[in-house]
Amino acid sequence: MRLTPDIVTAIQALALAQRSLLGVRAQWHVGDLAWNLSPHEGDELDMRFWDEDGRLVAWSWVQHDGRLEYDVHPDRLHLLDEILATADARSAFAFADDGERRAALERHGFTRPGDSMHYFARDLAEPPGLPPLHAGFRYRTVSTGDVPERVAIHQDVWAPSRLTESSYMQVRAQWPYRGSLDCVVEAPDGRFAAYCLCWPDDAHRVGELEPVGVRAEFRRRGLGAAVCTFALRRLHEEGGRQAIVYCATEPACALYESLGFRRHASLVSYSRRA
């Protein structure tokens, strides 16, 4: 299946419906989907779709490593068996406390628990105060002319990274990206020391932080917390009243807890034998 903008829009529409129904328990934010799918627009992907009355109610995507990503409307959970029967899928996910989905995974041989992604949320009734920065550092947001440096910091933090200037321009063109929420701390030499991309969901006033990073030489200076606080403040200024973030490591989770986020769920990867 060739990924087209119309398909991305339909998948994001399902995510919006899920958030209306499930709140923080929705597995996907529209920003997740923009970040993960926009670099693949035009590519042939192993994706399947289930429609009812012209409305997408479920989708699945088997990635090259056998990881099965999916979403299904809570009123259509009977489709789980069809989704999970995909022969090429080697791993799939469910919330640790979701007995119905875990039972479906077990029926299809996904029985070995692996890594977890922890889901955090915090309310934003008031804008957080910004911590002061060391002399020469400053908060700002990203413009088109900053794309090379914005890509460079991501490549440094997440090496090896497939992000390129071309693919980041695709991200910037994807709804709901907003340059005013692409937040950085700039070092005295003009390089970006830390960054935090916040994705808005204006319909639910929920912003997602994804991704976040600090260059190695600038770590242990509080810049991760600072740039996230800046992003939360910008989100509040643009109408957001709740923020969500995911983390997999103890240091990352501790950072978000220090910013007022609290864990409410853990998404567990389950694998099956080849």
BALOBA-1460 file (C-alpha; in Angstrom, 3 decimals):
// residues 274
<rec num="1" residu="m" x="0.000" y="0.000" z="0.000"/>
<rec num="2" residu="r" x="1.418" y="3.379" z="-1.006"/>
<rec num="3" residu="l" x="1.129" y="5.893" z="1.837"/>
<rec num="4" residu="t" x="-0.678" y="9.027" z="0.660"/>
<rec num="5" residu="p" x="-1.637" y="12.248" z="2.459"/>
<rec num="6" residu="d" x="-5.286" y="11.138" z="2.412"/>
<rec num="7" residu="i" x="-4.387" y="7.946" z="4.268"/>
<rec num="8" residu="v" x="-2.419" y="9.891" z="6.895"/>
<rec num="9" residu="t" x="-5.404" y="12.216" z="7.344"/>
<rec num="10" residu="a" x="-7.784" y="9.259" z="7.846"/>
<rec num="11" residu="i" x="-5.441" y="7.671" z="10.403"/>
<rec num="12" residu="q" x="-5.198" y="10.968" z="12.277"/>
<rec num="13" residu="a" x="-9.003" y="11.317" z="12.217"/>
<rec num="14" residu="l" x="-9.266" y="7.957" z="13.983"/>
<rec num="15" residu="a" x="-6.724" y="9.138" z="16.577"/>
<rec num="16" residu="l" x="-8.823" y="12.246" z="17.219"/>
<rec num="17" residu="a" x="-11.927" y="10.102" z="17.684"/>
<rec num="18" residu="q" x="-10.028" y="7.844" z="20.076"/>
<rec num="19" residu="r" x="-8.905" y="10.803" z="22.194"/>
<rec num="20" residu="s" x="-12.471" y="12.067" z="22.416"/>
<rec num="21" residu="l" x="-13.538" y="8.659" z="23.730"/>
<rec num="22" residu="l" x="-10.515" y="7.593" z="25.774"/>
<rec num="23" residu="g" x="-8.704" y="10.756" z="26.853"/>
<rec num="24" residu="v" x="-5.158" y="10.013" z="28.027"/>
<rec num="25" residu="r" x="-5.790" y="6.313" z="27.402"/>
<rec num="26" residu="a" x="-5.775" y="6.917" z="23.646"/>
<rec num="27" residu="q" x="-2.731" y="5.091" z="22.303"/>
<rec num="28" residu="w" x="-1.970" y="7.635" z="19.575"/>
<rec num="29" residu="h" x="-1.716" y="11.407" z="19.414"/>
<rec num="30" residu="v" x="-2.023" y="13.084" z="16.019"/>
<rec num="31" residu="g" x="1.544" y="14.277" z="16.505"/>
<rec num="32" residu="d" x="2.809" y="10.697" z="16.867"/>
<rec num="33" residu="l" x="1.340" y="9.894" z="13.521"/>
<rec num="34" residu="a" x="2.724" y="12.982" z="11.799"/>
<rec num="35" residu="w" x="6.209" y="12.296" z="13.187"/>
<rec num="36" residu="n" x="6.176" y="8.589" z="12.321"/>
<rec num="37" residu="l" x="4.315" y="8.613" z="9.012"/>
<rec num="38" residu="s" x="5.244" y="11.824" z="7.213"/>
<rec num="39" residu="p" x="8.775" y="10.627" z="6.257"/>
<rec num="40" residu="h" x="7.136" y="7.601" z="4.579"/>
<rec num="41" residu="e" x="4.642" y="9.456" z="2.386"/>
<rec num="42" residu="g" x="4.879" y="8.000" z="-1.116"/>
<rec num="43" residu="d" x="6.485" y="4.773" z="0.138"/>
<rec num="44" residu="e" x="5.042" y="1.294" z="-0.251"/>
<rec num="45" residu="l" x="4.214" y="0.080" z="3.269"/>
<rec num="46" residu="d" x="2.764" y="-3.146" z="4.654"/>
<rec num="47" residu="m" x="-0.453" y="-1.512" z="5.856"/>
<rec num="48" residu="r" x="-4.063" y="-2.673" z="6.087"/>
<rec num="49" residu="f" x="-7.237" y="-0.676" z="6.678"/>
<rec num="50" residu="w" x="-10.764" y="-1.405" z="7.890"/>
<rec num="51" residu="d" x="-13.544" y="1.017" z="6.909"/>
<rec num="52" residu="e" x="-17.205" y="1.210" z="7.834"/>
<rec num="53" residu="d" x="-19.559" y="3.623" z="6.080"/>
<rec num="54" residu="g" x="-16.609" y="5.542" z="4.669"/>
<rec num="55" residu="r" x="-14.951" y="5.938" z="8.077"/>
<rec num="56" residu="l" x="-11.674" y="4.330" z="9.131"/>
<rec num="57" residu="v" x="-12.203" y="2.158" z="12.222"/>
<rec num="58" residu="a" x="-8.876" y="0.282" z="12.327"/>
<rec num="59" residu="w" x="-5.477" y="0.124" z="10.675"/>
<rec num="60" residu="s" x="-2.287" y="-1.911" z="10.987"/>
<rec num="61" residu="w" x="1.299" y="-1.475" z="9.836"/>
<rec num="62" residu="v" x="3.961" y="-4.196" z="9.906"/>
<rec num="63" residu="q" x="7.346" y="-2.494" z="9.921"/>
<rec num="64" residu="h" x="10.563" y="-3.929" z="8.493"/>
<rec num="65" residu="d" x="11.638" y="-5.325" z="11.866"/>
<rec num="66" residu="g" x="8.312" y="-7.173" z="12.274"/>
<rec num="67" residu="r" x="6.868" y="-4.667" z="14.750"/>
<rec num="68" residu="l" x="3.109" y="-4.390" z="14.354"/>
<rec num="69" residu="e" x="1.681" y="-0.927" z="14.942"/>
<rec num="70" residu="y" x="-2.087" y="-0.601" z="14.919"/>
<rec num="71" residu="d" x="-5.134" y="1.261" z="16.136"/>
<rec num="72" residu="v" x="-8.707" y="0.063" z="16.435"/>
<rec num="73" residu="h" x="-11.848" y="1.852" z="17.548"/>
<rec num="74" residu="p" x="-12.980" y="0.609" z="20.995"/>
<rec num="75" residu="d" x="-16.376" y="-0.348" z="19.534"/>
<rec num="76" residu="r" x="-14.653" y="-2.584" z="16.953"/>
<rec num="77" residu="l" x="-12.332" y="-4.664" z="19.130"/>
<rec num="78" residu="h" x="-13.569" y="-7.804" z="17.386"/>
<rec num="79" residu="l" x="-11.188" y="-6.749" z="14.595"/>
<rec num="80" residu="l" x="-8.202" y="-7.446" z="16.859"/>
<rec num="81" residu="d" x="-8.091" y="-11.100" z="15.823"/>
<rec num="82" residu="e" x="-7.964" y="-10.160" z="12.158"/>
<rec num="83" residu="i" x="-5.284" y="-7.537" z="12.806"/>
<rec num="84" residu="l" x="-3.105" y="-9.828" z="14.930"/>
<rec num="85" residu="a" x="-3.346" y="-12.767" z="12.546"/>
<rec num="86" residu="t" x="-0.828" y="-11.020" z="10.285"/>
<rec num="87" residu="a" x="1.811" y="-13.688" z="9.659"/>
<rec num="88" residu="d" x="4.781" y="-11.325" z="9.283"/>
<rec num="89" residu="a" x="4.245" y="-9.598" z="12.629"/>
<rec num="90" residu="r" x="6.824" y="-10.547" z="15.247"/>
<rec num="91" residu="s" x="5.844" y="-8.139" z="18.030"/>
<rec num="92" residu="a" x="2.774" y="-6.156" z="19.012"/>
<rec num="93" residu="f" x="1.692" y="-3.908" z="21.852"/>
<rec num="94" residu="a" x="-0.943" y="-3.561" z="24.541"/>
<rec num="95" residu="f" x="-1.318" y="-1.591" z="27.752"/>
<rec num="96" residu="a" x="-0.214" y="-3.723" z="30.698"/>
<rec num="97" residu="d" x="-3.632" y="-3.405" z="32.356"/>
<rec num="98" residu="d" x="-5.710" y="-4.009" z="29.206"/>
<rec num="99" residu="g" x="-6.909" y="-7.575" z="29.714"/>
<rec num="100" residu="e" x="-8.960" y="-7.774" z="26.529"/>
<rec num="101" residu="r" x="-6.119" y="-6.796" z="24.199"/>
<rec num="102" residu="r" x="-3.594" y="-8.908" z="26.069"/>
<rec num="103" residu="a" x="-5.907" y="-11.911" z="25.700"/>
<rec num="104" residu="a" x="-6.122" y="-11.250" z="21.958"/>
<rec num="105" residu="l" x="-2.323" y="-11.077" z="21.760"/>
<rec num="106" residu="e" x="-2.024" y="-14.397" z="23.592"/>
<rec num="107" residu="r" x="-4.475" y="-16.050" z="21.188"/>
<rec num="108" residu="h" x="-2.077" y="-15.193" z="18.371"/>
<rec num="109" residu="g" x="1.105" y="-16.238" z="20.148"/>
<rec num="110" residu="f" x="2.298" y="-12.855" z="21.415"/>
<rec num="111" residu="t" x="3.142" y="-14.083" z="24.892"/>
<rec num="112" residu="r" x="6.671" y="-12.913" z="25.694"/>
<rec num="113" residu="p" x="6.704" y="-9.454" z="27.342"/>
<rec num="114" residu="g" x="9.536" y="-7.142" z="26.374"/>
<rec num="115" residu="d" x="10.240" y="-3.431" z="26.590"/>
<rec num="116" residu="s" x="7.708" y="-0.953" z="27.937"/>
<rec num="117" residu="m" x="6.860" y="2.597" z="26.958"/>
<rec num="118" residu="h" x="5.443" y="4.600" z="29.843"/>
<rec num="119" residu="y" x="2.644" y="7.104" z="29.215"/>
<rec num="120" residu="f" x="2.742" y="10.350" z="31.215"/>
<rec num="121" residu="a" x="0.386" y="13.326" z="31.405"/>
<rec num="122" residu="r" x="0.082" y="16.618" z="33.254"/>
<rec num="123" residu="d" x="-2.450" y="19.425" z="33.304"/>
<rec num="124" residu="l" x="-1.561" y="22.950" z="32.206"/>
<rec num="125" residu="a" x="-4.011" y="25.163" z="34.042"/>
<rec num="126" residu="e" x="-1.291" y="27.813" z="34.340"/>
<rec num="127" residu="p" x="1.796" y="28.536" z="32.221"/>
<rec num="128" residu="p" x="4.954" y="27.207" z="33.899"/>
<rec num="129" residu="g" x="7.673" y="29.695" z="34.797"/>
<rec num="130" residu="l" x="10.857" y="29.500" z="32.751"/>
<rec num="131" residu="p" x="14.081" y="28.586" z="34.551"/>
<rec num="132" residu="p" x="16.905" y="31.086" z="33.970"/>
<rec num="133" residu="l" x="19.585" y="30.083" z="31.473"/>
<rec num="134" residu="h" x="23.330" y="30.575" z="31.701"/>
<rec num="135" residu="a" x="24.740" y="33.690" z="30.053"/>
<rec num="136" residu="g" x="24.615" y="33.528" z="26.270"/>
<rec num="137" residu="f" x="21.969" y="30.807" z="26.079"/>
<rec num="138" residu="r" x="18.457" y="31.699" z="24.965"/>
<rec num="139" residu="y" x="15.044" y="30.195" z="24.355"/>
<rec num="140" residu="r" x="13.566" y="30.418" z="20.875"/>
<rec num="141" residu="t" x="11.539" y="28.571" z="18.261"/>
<rec num="142" residu="v" x="12.539" y="27.172" z="14.882"/>
<rec num="143" residu="s" x="12.091" y="28.807" z="11.477"/>
<rec num="144" residu="t" x="12.751" y="27.471" z="7.985"/>
<rec num="145" residu="g" x="16.295" y="28.829" z="7.983"/>
<rec num="146" residu="d" x="17.071" y="26.754" z="11.085"/>
<rec num="147" residu="v" x="16.331" y="23.405" z="9.439"/>
<rec num="148" residu="p" x="20.006" y="22.366" z="8.927"/>
<rec num="149" residu="e" x="20.884" y="22.986" z="12.590"/>
<rec num="150" residu="r" x="17.585" y="21.496" z="13.799"/>
<rec num="151" residu="v" x="18.355" y="18.317" z="11.853"/>
<rec num="152" residu="a" x="21.968" y="18.329" z="13.054"/>
<rec num="153" residu="i" x="21.040" y="18.284" z="16.747"/>
<rec num="154" residu="h" x="18.567" y="15.470" z="16.194"/>
<rec num="155" residu="q" x="21.188" y="13.455" z="14.333"/>
<rec num="156" residu="d" x="23.699" y="14.050" z="17.145"/>
<rec num="157" residu="v" x="21.277" y="13.053" z="19.908"/>
<rec num="158" residu="w" x="19.766" y="10.005" z="18.201"/>
<rec num="159" residu="a" x="22.717" y="8.717" z="16.144"/>
<rec num="160" residu="p" x="22.386" y="6.816" z="13.949"/>
<rec num="161" residu="s" x="19.359" y="8.736" z="12.694"/>
<rec num="162" residu="r" x="17.647" y="8.606" z="9.315"/>
<rec num="163" residu="l" x="16.367" y="12.178" z="9.669"/>
<rec num="164" residu="t" x="17.540" y="14.432" z="6.844"/>
<rec num="165" residu="e" x="16.848" y="18.023" z="5.904"/>
<rec num="166" residu="s" x="14.489" y="16.757" z="3.214"/>
<rec num="167" residu="s" x="12.561" y="14.476" z="5.558"/>
<rec num="168" residu="y" x="12.366" y="17.196" z="8.218"/>
<rec num="169" residu="m" x="10.860" y="19.556" z="5.670"/>
<rec num="170" residu="q" x="8.227" y="16.851" z="5.145"/>
<rec num="171" residu="v" x="7.607" y="16.797" z="8.893"/>
<rec num="172" residu="r" x="7.226" y="20.580" z="8.911"/>
<rec num="173" residu="a" x="4.700" y="20.359" z="6.084"/>
<rec num="174" residu="q" x="2.605" y="17.777" z="7.925"/>
<rec num="175" residu="w" x="-0.442" y="18.776" z="9.985"/>
<rec num="176" residu="p" x="-0.401" y="19.582" z="12.905"/>
<rec num="177" residu="y" x="3.258" y="20.725" z="12.944"/>
<rec num="178" residu="r" x="3.641" y="24.320" z="14.095"/>
<rec num="179" residu="g" x="6.972" y="26.157" z="14.043"/>
<rec num="180" residu="s" x="5.916" y="28.192" z="17.071"/>
<rec num="181" residu="l" x="5.955" y="24.936" z="19.086"/>
<rec num="182" residu="d" x="9.291" y="23.645" z="17.713"/>
<rec num="183" residu="c" x="11.315" y="24.783" z="20.707"/>
<rec num="184" residu="v" x="15.068" y="25.011" z="21.265"/>
<rec num="185" residu="v" x="17.676" y="26.364" z="23.628"/>
<rec num="186" residu="e" x="20.353" y="28.071" z="21.556"/>
<rec num="187" residu="a" x="23.968" y="28.068" z="22.802"/>
<rec num="188" residu="p" x="26.210" y="31.164" z="22.662"/>
<rec num="189" residu="d" x="27.872" y="29.867" z="19.474"/>
<rec num="190" residu="g" x="24.526" y="29.639" z="17.667"/>
<rec num="191" residu="r" x="24.194" y="25.870" z="17.824"/>
<rec num="192" residu="f" x="21.132" y="24.280" z="19.359"/>
<rec num="193" residu="a" x="21.988" y="22.796" z="22.758"/>
<rec num="194" residu="a" x="18.549" y="21.243" z="23.424"/>
<rec num="195" residu="y" x="15.249" y="20.866" z="21.628"/>
<rec num="196" residu="c" x="11.657" y="19.813" z="22.236"/>
<rec num="197" residu="l" x="9.047" y="19.480" z="19.508"/>
<rec num="198" residu="c" x="5.518" y="19.941" z="20.825"/>
<rec num="199" residu="w" x="2.622" y="18.694" z="18.688"/>
<rec num="200" residu="p" x="-0.759" y="20.370" z="19.272"/>
<rec num="201" residu="d" x="-4.192" y="18.804" z="19.248"/>
<rec num="202" residu="d" x="-6.348" y="21.921" z="19.325"/>
<rec num="203" residu="a" x="-9.611" y="19.964" z="19.366"/>
<rec num="204" residu="h" x="-8.757" y="18.464" z="22.762"/>
<rec num="205" residu="r" x="-6.232" y="21.108" z="23.898"/>
<rec num="206" residu="v" x="-3.634" y="18.377" z="24.376"/>
<rec num="207" residu="g" x="-0.006" y="18.759" z="23.320"/>
<rec num="208" residu="e" x="2.526" y="15.962" z="22.937"/>
<rec num="209" residu="l" x="6.284" y="16.318" z="23.454"/>
<rec num="210" residu="e" x="7.990" y="14.245" z="20.750"/>
<rec num="211" residu="p" x="10.949" y="14.149" z="20.333"/>
<rec num="212" residu="v" x="13.132" y="15.737" z="23.025"/>
<rec num="213" residu="g" x="16.941" y="15.828" z="23.077"/>
<rec num="214" residu="v" x="20.047" y="17.493" z="24.506"/>
<rec num="215" residu="r" x="23.462" y="17.402" z="22.821"/>
<rec num="216" residu="a" x="25.948" y="15.358" z="24.850"/>
<rec num="217" residu="e" x="28.303" y="18.271" z="25.551"/>
<rec num="218" residu="f" x="25.445" y="20.323" z="27.035"/>
<rec num="219" residu="r" x="23.993" y="17.678" z="29.343"/>
<rec num="220" residu="r" x="23.809" y="17.892" z="33.147"/>
<rec num="221" residu="r" x="23.024" y="21.609" z="32.975"/>
<rec num="222" residu="g" x="19.259" y="21.358" z="33.317"/>
<rec num="223" residu="l" x="18.679" y="22.154" z="29.648"/>
<rec num="224" residu="g" x="16.384" y="19.168" z="29.051"/>
<rec num="225" residu="a" x="14.029" y="20.402" z="31.753"/>
<rec num="226" residu="a" x="14.423" y="23.981" z="30.557"/>
<rec num="227" residu="v" x="13.527" y="23.337" z="26.915"/>
<rec num="228" residu="c" x="10.545" y="21.150" z="27.904"/>
<rec num="229" residu="t" x="9.309" y="23.878" z="30.252"/>
<rec num="230" residu="f" x="9.615" y="26.375" z="27.412"/>
<rec num="231" residu="a" x="7.594" y="24.053" z="25.169"/>
<rec num="232" residu="l" x="4.920" y="23.675" z="27.862"/>
<rec num="233" residu="r" x="4.735" y="27.430" z="28.254"/>
<rec num="234" residu="r" x="4.400" y="27.915" z="24.496"/>
<rec num="235" residu="l" x="1.725" y="25.203" z="24.407"/>
<rec num="236" residu="h" x="-0.240" y="27.005" z="27.116"/>
<rec num="237" residu="e" x="0.075" y="30.305" z="25.238"/>
<rec num="238" residu="e" x="-1.463" y="28.613" z="22.199"/>
<rec num="239" residu="g" x="-4.404" y="27.199" z="24.142"/>
<rec num="240" residu="g" x="-3.136" y="23.807" z="25.338"/>
<rec num="241" residu="r" x="-4.348" y="22.730" z="28.763"/>
<rec num="242" residu="q" x="-2.858" y="19.239" z="28.999"/>
<rec num="243" residu="a" x="0.466" y="17.759" z="27.910"/>
<rec num="244" residu="i" x="1.481" y="14.151" z="27.310"/>
<rec num="245" residu="v" x="4.818" y="12.456" z="26.801"/>
<rec num="246" residu="y" x="6.179" y="8.906" z="26.554"/>
<rec num="247" residu="c" x="9.437" y="7.569" z="27.956"/>
<rec num="248" residu="a" x="11.215" y="4.233" z="28.148"/>
<rec num="249" residu="t" x="14.258" y="4.873" z="30.370"/>
<rec num="250" residu="e" x="14.486" y="5.773" z="34.042"/>
<rec num="251" residu="p" x="16.397" y="9.050" z="33.462"/>
<rec num="252" residu="a" x="13.860" y="10.239" z="30.890"/>
<rec num="253" residu="c" x="10.904" y="9.318" z="33.083"/>
<rec num="254" residu="a" x="12.541" y="11.038" z="36.076"/>
<rec num="255" residu="l" x="12.971" y="14.197" z="33.988"/>
<rec num="256" residu="y" x="9.287" y="14.319" z="33.112"/>
<rec num="257" residu="e" x="8.230" y="13.568" z="36.675"/>
<rec num="258" residu="s" x="10.321" y="16.558" z="37.791"/>
<rec num="259" residu="l" x="8.210" y="18.680" z="35.418"/>
<rec num="260" residu="g" x="4.923" y="17.578" z="36.972"/>
<rec num="261" residu="f" x="4.069" y="14.677" z="34.643"/>
<rec num="262" residu="r" x="2.621" y="11.535" z="36.206"/>
<rec num="263" residu="r" x="2.572" y="8.017" z="34.753"/>
<rec num="264" residu="h" x="-0.877" y="6.606" z="34.067"/>
<rec num="265" residu="a" x="-0.162" y="3.567" z="31.855"/>
<rec num="266" residu="s" x="2.578" y="1.391" z="30.382"/>
<rec num="267" residu="l" x="2.487" y="0.086" z="26.823"/>
<rec num="268" residu="v" x="4.208" y="-3.324" z="26.717"/>
<rec num="269" residu="s" x="5.723" y="-5.022" z="23.680"/>
<rec num="270" residu="y" x="4.864" y="-8.728" z="23.369"/>
<rec num="271" residu="s" x="6.712" y="-10.964" z="20.912"/>
<rec num="272" residu="r" x="6.044" y="-14.394" z="19.471"/>
<rec num="273" residu="r" x="8.341" y="-17.098" z="18.194"/>
<rec num="274" residu="a" x="9.204" y="-17.123" z="14.527"/>
